[in-house]
């Protein structure tokens, strides 16, 4: 064993990860065992490890390592997502630094640059996951643009198109002017912000089309869009504006005469009761425009810069134009007033650009047919959600699902397999050759050539490849390779943040049912978002997010993992505090020090063991805790599982059992007890291994002689065994007795040399008497015997239904002791009141994890018992 006083976690982590990789313990191949499969939520190829990744992958690693130890054929598939928008932005920036652009280099050369960038930087996050201890099968690493995965995307597109579920249409979409592409509704993040509401006067025209002195006021947050107005709208029953029905008004500044239309869509009580209608730049206005056959004037180009159709402020971006149009309105006495308001602004999730509603031609997927069976599987618990509360969120979205805009105006991604000819006619096929054959048949023109075909320039949404991830990583669309797919699919559990429930989880369920007629996973574990102590989401821009690699360097991977898990009750947001990682590091040191203590004991091979009952107790207690842990795992309550184990190791094993069996200074431990403590510590390392892989491997290796090919990762253990509940209860009683004796000795200011005995008035002394040697040793008393009646005048304490009297030959200052007991009594009463108040607080009881509530109730019970003991001692005095 190492003689180092301080644990060198950096060297330890490198050593054991290299060992695991050399033994290939993470690799999985189909065999006779039951599989346990997890597919990683593929991080963006542009990504670096952040706090959300660290939480997500720690949870997955805990589950997969546990499955491995339980004898399953554990397979955790890693990989990365090509992240169309983010990666393309990186490559465009890189080209710009070289004085180049997308348009200059062309599509083929651009893709070469993109793949080169991916090869240089794309796997950084996977290497970082290794530092965390992630036990992925790295031989299975996949990328969403791997050849087979890309072929799967094309096959699926063609299949859905042939079924009539994919169609092309001109619709109002969310436009990202930074990435210059359309986005789906789920890729828009809405933020509440300070904004302004502009009240603008539109001049009413007379029957001859001349301006009158009458105006109508309209409120808008986007005055620049009035340049594209083609009507104003009022409610047909609004008495204030009935005289305007059938009339026209002049759009300010551009003086375009537009009709006054009526529609019940307008709310009479909202705003001024009059709505400006800009069909090209608002989804609701577009619907009104279609209904009333209004002209569509698109005033923005792809950069959100005003174009020629705007007439005014051409070449200005939308925000510059807003400032100038407000000045122009004021100069022309057309601005009534401006009010400060709060409203929601849509931002692109990837580029953070303000979204511009824009009318574009896109490819869409009809989602309703796919959503119905996917909703049923979750609501009937064929796919289980943990926590179950997320079923309602899922249900609401699925019942109100919209068609998915799947095309993106990018080059990095799977190109849409549509080939156009004769203008707008097209066919969909896997290759240009197949497309040509279809086009000739469809058009009846056998003279068409490959040069007559032009493939769609767009790529599919990144999520259109990742919704196939659980199928495609096992080549499930390849009819020649079915063994692995049939073995590993469906997967066991998906671990993800609830924020991508719609982006990814729901869509994977739809894909699994549509293409394989099977669910993709049996369970979904939703973890919360990582937030700081002020409940703010962690981000680099706020400067409130530590670098996970810095945490690992400071606290070790095991300490950091424990710190994350301690902060992460299932489904609730994680309020991260670095002190939790410090607590994790301290726990690592505790385990290390326990090993050093055990290894430093000298062994007496001839001595008889007198510690059988103590060892039997800790074994029974460990099995009881193991069952608690298994129950927690069944419900994906990993926080509670870890806390059960943490408390057992720190309290029962280290603070109690090792003290019970520790030989007096200068003496030896008997070989039987020593062998037992080695066995028990081995089992502890196995159960703890999923949470703390590095320190448990180190301890397991040092507990006894091992072979070079040995690893804790290759071990098996049985999770459920029977245990002696009476013995565990007796052991808990013994701990309370020892604690009670120690407290009274402190109260009485007794010295170590003072002779002290304890008389127990018990219903069942026999179960406690078995621990007589330990009680005397750890409480520092000379005798522990059973009594038949109360010992008058002796200080006492109560534990359960038992009373214990402390007898000493020393002269006691009863007044001083009484004063101290009265202070302790008052303190105990205040503490009890505070806990009772907390437990009566409905908000606390509803929001706190069950384990926390249970802990508070235990504190209350222990404090009430302590108060009873103090009261009893005062009574006896």
N, C-alpha and C positions, 0 to 999 in steps of 0.2 A: 504494500500500500504506500501511496505517496506520503512524504513527510511534510508537505506544504501545509502551512497553517491556513492560508487563504486559498479559496477555490478559484482556479483559473478557468472561467467559463469559456473564454474565447478559444483557448487551445482544446478544451474538452469538446466543444461543439464541432470544431473542424475535424478532430480525431474520429468522433463517432459517426458523423455524417459520411465521411470517407469510408469508414468501416461498413456501414449499411449499404452504400453503393457498391462496394467491392463484393459483398455477399449477394447482391441483387435481391434483397429481402422485400423490396417494394414492387418487384415485377410480378405480373400475374398472367397465367395461361389457363385456359379452360381445363378442368380436371373433374374428378368425382366429387369434390367438395361443393357445398352450397356457396354460390357467389354473393358477394356484398359489394355493390357498385355505386360509386359516386362520380359524377362528371363535374369538373370545376366550372363555375361561371367564368367563361374565358375573359381575362382582363384585356383591355385594349393593348395592342402591340406597341402603342406609344407610351404605355403606362410605366409608372414607378410605384413601388409599394407605398400605399398610404394606410391610414388607420382603419378604414373600412375593409381593405383587403386583408389586413392583419387579423381582424376579428373574424371575418368570413372564413379564411383559410385555417385559422386555429381551430375553429369549430369542426370543419371538415376533417382536419387531421386527427382530432380527438376521436371522432366517430370511426374513421378508417383504421386507426391503430387499435382501437378497442375491438373492432370486428376481427382484425388479424389475430389478436390474442384469444378470441373466443372460438377460433378454428375455422372461420370463414375464409374463402378465397377472395381476399380483399383487393379491389381494383379501383384506384383513384386516377381518373384520366385527366391530365393537365392539357393546357393549350392556350392559345391567344386568339383574339378577335381582330380582324383586319381594320376595324374602326375607320370606315370610309372617310368621314368628314375630318376627324382628328389627324389621321395619317396624311391625307392629301394636303391639309394645311401645313404640316411639317415639311413635306417635300416641296411645296410651292415656296415656302420661306427659304429653304435651302437653295433652290434654283435662283431665287431673287438675289441671294448673297453672291451668286456666281454671275450675276448680270443676265440671267435667263428667265424665261417664263413658260407656262404650260403651252401657250399657243405657239411660241417659238420652237420648242423642241418637238411638239407633236405627241400624239397619244402613245405610240410604241416606245419612244425614247423616254417619255414621262414614266411609263410603267417600269421601265428598266431602272430608272432612278429610284422609284418607290420600292422595288424589290431589293435594291442595293441598300437603301435606308433600313428596310426591315431586317436584312441579314446583319447589319452592323449594330442596330439598337433594339431590335424587336423582341429579344429574349431576355432582356435585362431583368424584367420583373420575375421571370421564372427562376433565375439565379438567386434573386433576392428571397424568394419563397423558401429556398433551401436553407438560408440562414435562420429562418423561422422554425425549421425542422420539418417542413412539409414532406410527407412520405408518399409522394405521387409516383406512379409508374412512369418514369421519364422516358422510357422506351416507346411509350404510346403518345408522346406529345403531338398534338394536332394544331393546325392553323386553319382558320375558316376559309382561306383561299388555297389550301392544298388542292391538288388536282382532283382527287376523289370527292372532296367536299364541294368544290365548285361544280363538278358534274352533277352532284346531288341537287344543287340549287337550280340548275338549268332543267333537270328532269322534272322537278316539282313545279317550276314555273309553267312548263309545257303542259303538264298534267292538269293543273288548275285552269289554265287557259282553255284547254280542250273541253273541260267540264263547264265552261262558261262562267267561272268564278273570277277570273282575271279579265279586266276590260280596260280600254283606253278611253279617257274622256277629259274634257276641259272643265276644270273645277276650281273653286276658290281653295287655295292651299296656303300653308304657313311657309313663307319664303324667308330664307336666311340670306341676307344680302352680303354677309361676310364670306360664307361658304358657297354662295351662289347656287343654292339648291333648295328644293322643296323638302319639307319635313312632315312627319306624321304628327297628329295631335299630341301623342305621348312624349314627343321630343321637345315640347315647348314647356318651359318652366315659368309660372306666373309669380310675380313679386309685387307686393303692395308697396306703392311708392307715392311720394309727394308729387302732385301734378297740378295742372291748371285747366280750368274750364272757361272757354272763350264764348261769350255771347255775341253773335254776329247778326247784323240786320240785313235781310234780303229785301230788296225793293219789289213791291207788287206792281205788275203791269196792268194797263187798262185793256179794254177789248181790242184796241188797235195796236197793242204791243208797245205802247209808250210807257215810260216810267211815271208812276204816281207819287204822291207824298206819303203813301202808306207803306209801312215796312212790317215784316214778320221776323221775330227774333228766334234764332236757333242756337242751341248750346252744343259745343263740340270740344273734345280734347285734342283733335287733330285738324287745326284750321287749314293746313296745307292741302288736305284732300278735297277741299271745296272746288279746287281747279278741275276735279273730275266729276263734280255733281251733275246728275242728269234729271233730277226731280227733287221736290220736297214732299213730305207725306204727313197727313193729319188723320186723326181718327174720324170716321164718318159721323159719329154721334157727338163730336165736340162742338158745342154751340158757338164757341168763340171763333171758330174758323169756317163755319158753314158757308159764309159769304165768299170764301175763297175757292170753293169747289168749282172745278172746271177752268180756273184762271191759271195764269203763269206768273213766275217771279224771275227776277234777274239774279244770276249767280254773281256775288260780289267780285269786283275787280275785272273778271273776264267778260262780264255783262252777257253771259249766255242765258237765253230765255228758256226756262225749263217748266214743265207742268207741275201743278199741285195735284197730287194723287191722294186717294183715301184708302186706308187699310186698317183693319182692327189690330194689326201687329203693333201699332203705336199705342202706348199707354197714355191716357188723358192726363193723369196726375204726375207723370214723370217728366222732369225738366220743364221745358216751355210748352210741351205738348206738340211740338213740331220737330220733325226729323229730316235732316238732309240725307239724300240717297246717293251714294257713290258706289255703283255696282261693281266696279273693278277693284275696290280696295276695302271691302268689308263683307264677310260671309253672309250676314243677315241682309245687307243692302243688295247683295247679288241675288238672293232669293226673291226679294221684292222686285228687282229689275226683271227677272225671268217671268214673274207673275204678271207684271204690268207692261211687258215688252218695251223696256227702257233701253236707251242707247248705252253702250259700255265704253267709257273713255279711260284707257290705262295710261296714267301720267308718270309712272315710274319705270326705269329700266331695271336690269337684274342687280344693279348696285344700290338700288333705292335712291337713285338720282333722277331729278325731274327731266322728262324727255320733251320732245317737240309738241306732243299732244297737250301738255300742261299750259302751253302758250306763254305763261309768265315764269320767271325764275328758272328757266331752262339751264341745266348743267349744275344746279345747286343740289346738294344732298338734302334729304327730307328735313333734317333738323335745322340746317341753315335756312332753308326755305320757310320753315315755320316762323323763325324770328323775323324774317323780312316781310312775310305776308301779314304778320300782326302789325308791324309798323305801317304798312300800306293801308291796312284797314282803318287804323287810327287816323291817318292823314286824310282819308276819304269819309270820315265820320260814320263808319260802318261797324265799328267795334263798340258795343253797348257797355260791356264791363268784363272783368276777368276775376274769377274766384279761385282760391286755393282749395284743392280737394285731394283726397287719397283715392287712387284707383289701381287696378291690377294691370301690369305691363307684361306681355309675353316675351320671353328671352329664349334664344336657341340654347339648348342644353349643352351643346358642344363648343360653340364659338362665343357664347354670351352676347351675341348681337341681338338688338331688338327686332322681333319678328315683324315682317310686313305681310299682311294678307294680300295675296296676289293671285290673279286668274292665270293658270297655266295648264297646259295639257300634260297629263300624267297617267301612269298605270295604277290601277286600283284593284284591290282584292276584296270581293264581297265576303264579309265576315259572318253574317248571320247564320248561314247554314253550318259553318264550322263551330260557332260558339255554342249552340244548343246542346250537343252531346258533351262538350267539354264542361259546361256548367253542371250538367247532371252528375258527372263523375265525382265532382267535388262536393256537391250538395248531399249526395248519397254516401259520402265518405269512402268511396273506392280509392280516391286520392285524399289522404288526410292532411289537413293544414294544422300546423303548430305555430303559435297558439290558434285555437279554432276561431277566435274573434275575426280573423281575416277572411273567413268565408263570406261574411256580409259585404265586405268591400269588393270582393271578387264577384259576387252575385250582382251587385249594383252595376258594375262596369260591363259585365257580360250581357246583362239584360238591356243595356243602353249602348251597345257596341256600334261603332261607325265603320264604314269601309276604310281599309288601310291603304294609304298612299305609299306604294312600294317602290316608286322610281326616284332616283336621285341624279341630279345633273352633275355627276362626277365621273372620273375615269378609274379611280382606284376601287375595285370591287368586281363582282360578277356582272358582266355586261348582259343586258336584256336580250334574250334570244329571238328578237323580232326582226324580220327582214322586209324592208319596204320596196315596192316596185310600182310603176305607173302612178307615182304621186303618193297618195295616202293608203293604197292597198298594201296589205302585209300578210305574211305567214309567220308562224312560230315553229322553230325547229332547232335541234341540237347543233347542227353544223350548216355551213353555207351550202354544201352540196345537197343536203336533205331539204333545205329551204328552197333551192332552185327547182327541185323536182316537184315540191308542193305548189310553188308559184306557177309553174307551167300548167299543172293540172287545174288549179283554181282559176287561172285566167284564160285557159284554153289556148294560150300562146306558147307553142313549143319552141319558138325562136328566141325566147328569153335566155340571156346569158348571165353568168355570175356577176359581170360588170353592171348589169341592170339592177342588181340587188344592193341595198344599202342597209347595213345593220343599225339598229337604234343606238344612238350615242350614249344613252343613259345606262347606269348600273342599278342594281336592286339595292334597297335599303339593307344596311348591315344586319339588322334584326331578321331579315328574310333568310339569311344564312344561319344565324345563331338559333332560330326557332327549330332548326333541324338537328341541333348539336347532339342530343342523346342518341339519335339514330345514326347520324353521319360519322361520328367518331368511331363507331364500330362497323363502318361501311355497310350500313343497313340498306342502302339503295343499290348495292352491288349483288346481283343474284348469284354470283359465283362464290361469294364469301358470306355464308350464312351461319357457320358454326359459332363464331365469336358473338355475332349479333344475337342469336337465339340463346346463348349462354348468359350473356351479361345484361340483356334487355328484357323487361324494364329494369331501370336502376332502382336502388333502394330508397335513396333520399336525395332531395335537392336542398342545398343550403344557400340561402340568398337573402338580400335585404328586401324588405317589403316594397321599396320604392320602384323595383322593376317587376312587380307582379303582372303588370299589363304588357310592358315591353316584351317580356320574355317568358315568364311562368305560364300565363294563360295561353300564349301562342304555342309553346312547346306541347302543352296538353292537346291543343287543337291538331297540331301536326302529327302527334303520335297516333291519335284516333283516326285521322283522315288517311294517313299513308300506311300505317301498320295495324290499324284496328286494335291498338293496345295503348294503355296509359304509358307515359314515359318514365314515371317514377311513382312509388307507392306513398311516400311522405314528402311534404315540403316543410322545411323548418325556416321560418322567417325570423331573422334577427333584426334588432333595431339599428338606428343610425348612431354613429359615434359623435357625441356632442361634448362640449366642454362643461365645466361646472356651472356656467351661466346658461346652459341649455342651448347654446349656439352650435349650429352644425360646424364641424371642424373643416377648415379650408385654409389653403396657403394665403389667400387674399386677406383673410382676417388675422393671420399670424397666430392662430390659436391651435395649430396642429403640429405636434412634435413629429420628427422624422422617425418612423419605426426602427430604422437601422441604428439610429442614435440610442433609442431605448434599449435595443438588444445589446448594444455595446456597453451601456451603463448597467443594466440589470440582468443581463444574460437572456438568452431566448426563453428558457424555462420561466424565469421570473417575470418576463414581459407577458408571456402566454397566460400565466396565472393572474397577473394584474388585469389583463383584458377580460378574462373569463369571470373574475370576481366582480367586474363592473357590468356584467351582461346578463341580467335576467331575461328569460325567453320573451321575444317580441317587443320588449320595452327598449326605448332608446338608451344607449350606454352613456352615462355621464362620466367621462374618463377623467381620472385623477392619477397623476404620476405616482402618488403615494401608494397606490395599489400595486404598481410594479415593484416599488421598494419593498412592500409586504411580500410580494412573490419572491424577490431576491432573498429576503430574510428566511423565507420558508425553505428555499434551496439550501441556504447555509445550515438551517436546522437539521435537514436531512443528512447533510455532509457531516455535521458534528456528531449526529447519532451513529453514523458509520464509524467515525474515528473512535468513539467511546467503546463500541462493541468490539472493534478490532484490537483495541489496546488492552482488553481484559486478558489476564493470564488464566489458563484453564487447568483445573485439577481433574485429571482423568479418573482418579480413584474415589473422589468425594461423591456421596449420595446426594441426590437432589431433594431439597426441601421446599421447592417453589412450584410444585405441580399445579396447585390451585390458582396461583397468580397467572401462570401460563395458560391454563385452561380458560381463565376469565378473558384474557386478551384475545385468545383465538375465537372465543364465542362472540366477543364484542366486534372483532373484525368481520366475522361472518354476518352479524346483524347489520353492520354498516354497509357491507357489500350488497346486501339485499336492498337497503335504502337507496344505494347508488343505482342498482339495476332498475328499480322502480322509477327513479328520476330520469334515467336514460330512456325508458319506455315512453315517457312524455316529453322527451327532448328538453328536460330541465337540467341542462349541463351545469349551470351556476349552482344549483342545489346539490348536484352530485359532487362537484368539486368542494363545496363548503363542508359537506358531510365527511369527506375524506380528509380535508385540511384539519378540521377540528379533531378527528380521531387521531391523526398522526401527531399533531402538536400536543394535544392534551392527553389522550389515553395512552398512546404508545411512548412518546418521549417523556412527558412530564410525570406519568404515573408508572407504567410498566417497567421502563428502564431503571427508574429509581427503586422500584420494588426488588428487582433482581440484581441491582448493582452491588458487587461485593464490597465490604468495608475496605478502607484504605489499607493496602499492603496484603490483602487476601486475594484468593483466586475464586473463580466461578466454576461450578461443577460442569462437566462436559455435556450432560443431558440438557441442562437449561441453556447452555451456550448454543448447542445445536438447534434447539427450539427457537431461540431468538433469531438465529440466522434464517430458519425456514419462514418465520413470521415476517421478517423484514423483506425476504425475497417476495413473498406474496404481496406485501404492501407496494413494493416497486412495480409489480405487474399491474396492479389496479391503478396505480398512480401514473404509470408510463404514458398513457394517451395524453395526459395533460402536460407532463414534464418529461419528454423523451430522453433528453441528454443526461440529466443528473441520475435518472433511474437506471439508464444503461451503465453509467459509471459505477453506481453502488452495486448493482446486480453483478457486474463483472468482478468486483472486489470482495464480495461476500464469501466466495469460495473459488477454488481453482477452476478455470474455464479453458476450453479449447479455442484455438485461433478462429475457428468458423462459428463460434457461439455468439449469440446475440439475444438480448431480451425480446427483440422483435419477433423471434422465431419460437417463443415459448407459448404455451397454452395454459389456460386456467379455467376452472369451473366457477361460474359466477354464483350459483345457488346451491347452498348446502344447509342442512339443518343446524340449528344452534340451540344451546341450553339457555332459555330465556330467564330461568330462575337464577342461574349463575351470573348472567349479565346484570340483573337487578341487584343481586348481592354485591357485586363489584361496585356498582354506583353508590350503594349504601356505605360501603367501606370508604370510598373517596369522601363522602360527606362526613363520616365519623372522624377521619384523619383531619380534615379541614376544620371541623368543629373543635377538636382538641387543641389544634394549633392556635386557633383564635382565642380560646379561653386562656391558654398559657401566655399569650401576648397580653391579654387583658390583666392577668394576674402578675405580669412582669416576672415570670419564673425564669430561672437560669437553667442552663443545660445540666448543671450538676444537681439541681433540685430533684428529689424523688417525687414522682407523680404517678398516680394510677388512675384508671378509669373503670367505673362500675356501670354496666349496661343493664337497663331495665327494658327487656325486649319480649315481644311475642314469640319470636323464633331466633334464639341466640345461636342455634347450631349452624345456620348458613353463614353467620358473621364470624363465628369462632374459627372457621377454616382459615380465615385471613388474620388470625391473632398475631402471628409473627410479623406480618407486614404492617399491621396497625401500630404495634409497639415500635417498630423500627422507624417508620416515617413520621409518626407523631412525637417520637422521643419520650415515651413514657416507660415506666418500669413494669407495669402490670395492666392487664385488660381482662376483667372477669365479669361474670354474670351476677347481677344482684336480684334480690327477691322483693325489695321494698325501697321506697324513696330514701335518699340519704339527706337528712335534714342539714341545712346550713352549707351544703356543698354547691359551688357553682355548677350549672348544668346547661345543656343545650338539647334541643329536640330535633330529631330527624325522622320524618314520617310519623309513625305511631310509637317510636322508640325514644327513650330519654337516657341521656348519658351524663354521669356525675363525675366531676374531676376532684380527686382527693389528693391533698398534699400536706406535708408536715410543716410547711413554712407558715410563718405568721403573716397574715394578709391585712393590708390597709383597706378595709371594706368600704369606707367612705369614698376613697379615691376610685375604687373599682366601680362603686355604684354611680358616681358622677360620670365616669366614662361610658358605662352602659346606658345611662339616660341620654347622653349625647348620641350614641349609636342608635338608640331607639327612635329618637326624633328624626335622625337622618333617614332611617329605614322607612318611617312613616311618610316622609316627604317624597322619597323615591317611589314608593308604592302608589301614591296619589298621582305622580307624573306619568307613570306607566298606564294607570287606569284611565287617565285623561286621554292619552294617546290611543288606547284601544277603543275609546268611545267616539273617537274622531272618524266619521264615516269615510271621509276622503282618504285618510291614511289607510284604513282597512281595505278599501276597494282597490287602491292603486299599488300598495306594497306587495311584494312577492309573498307567497304562502310561507316560505321558510323564514322570512323576516317577522311575520305575524306570530309564527310558532315560537321564534326566539324571544319576542316580547312577552308572550304568555309564560314562557319558562322563567324569564327574569322576574315576572310578577309572582309566580309560584315560589321561586327560591327566596325572594325578598320577604314574602309572607311567612315562610318557614323560619327565616332568620329572625324576623320580628317576634315570632312565637317563642323562639329559643331565648332571646334577650329578655322578654317578659317573664319567662319561666325562671331565668337566672335571678332577676330582680326579686321575684316572688320568694325564691329560696333564701335570698339574703335577708 
